[in-house]
Amino acid sequence: MPVHVPSGVCSKQIQFDVRDGLLRDVRFAGGCPGNLEALGRLLDGMPVQDAIDKLVGITCGNKPTSCPDQLAKALSDLREG
């Protein structure tokens, strides 16, 4: 299960799995627990590229990024690497 350490956000770690091109088991450590659990549930089973397209560029308050944006970056890095 890939582990991503986000930057510029409250969450300290993002874990997820990709099986057959679908995003599974998204979990955030830290951050806003209810919102991030809901995000993980909504993303479960979504094609990776669809998740990236929906999440990239989302900001949080005055921050230039967000937990969803950091997940999109982690997924993009995984696809590129």
N, C-alpha and C positions, 0 to 999 in steps of 0.2 A: 504494500500500500504506500504510494508516494506521500511524502511529508514535505510541506512547503512552509517556510518561515516568512511570513509577510512583513512588509515594512510600511511604516506610516499609518498604522491602524491599531486598534485596541487588541484585536486577537493576536495571539502569540504563535499559533500553529494552525495549519490547515491540513487535514488528512482526507484522502479520497481514493477511490479505486476506479479504474476504467476497464470495463469488460465488454468485448465485442463492440467497441466504439461508443458505449453508453456510460455515462457517469453514475457511479454507485457510492454509497456509504460516505457522503460528504460530512465531515465533522470539523468544527472549529473549537480551538481551545482559547478561552478568553473571549472578549468582545461582549456583545449583547446576546445572552444565551437564548432567549425566546425567538428573536428574529433570525438568528443564525441556524437554530434547529429547524425553524420553518423553511428557511432557504434550502437547507439540505434535503428536507423531505420533498420540496417542490422540484428540485433538480434530479432526484433519483430516477434513473431510467432515461434521462434526456440525452440525446446525442451530444457529444462533446462540443462540436462546432456550434450547435444551437445555444448551448450554455455560454460559450465564449461570446457569441454575438449579443446575447441578452445582457451580459454582466459587464462587459468592457466599458470603461469610461464612467461608471457610476462613482460619484463622490459622496463623502460623508461630512456634512457641515462645511467647515472651512478647509478641510483636508483635500488635497488634490487626488485622493484615491479613497477606496473603501474596502471592506472585507470582500464583497462580491467582486470588485475590480481586481483585488489581489488573487482571488480564485481564478478569474479569467486569465491573468498573467501566468499563474502556475500551470493551467491547462495548456496555454499556448506554448510555454516552455517545454512541456512534456511532448507535445506534438512535434516541436522543432528538434528536440534532442533525441 
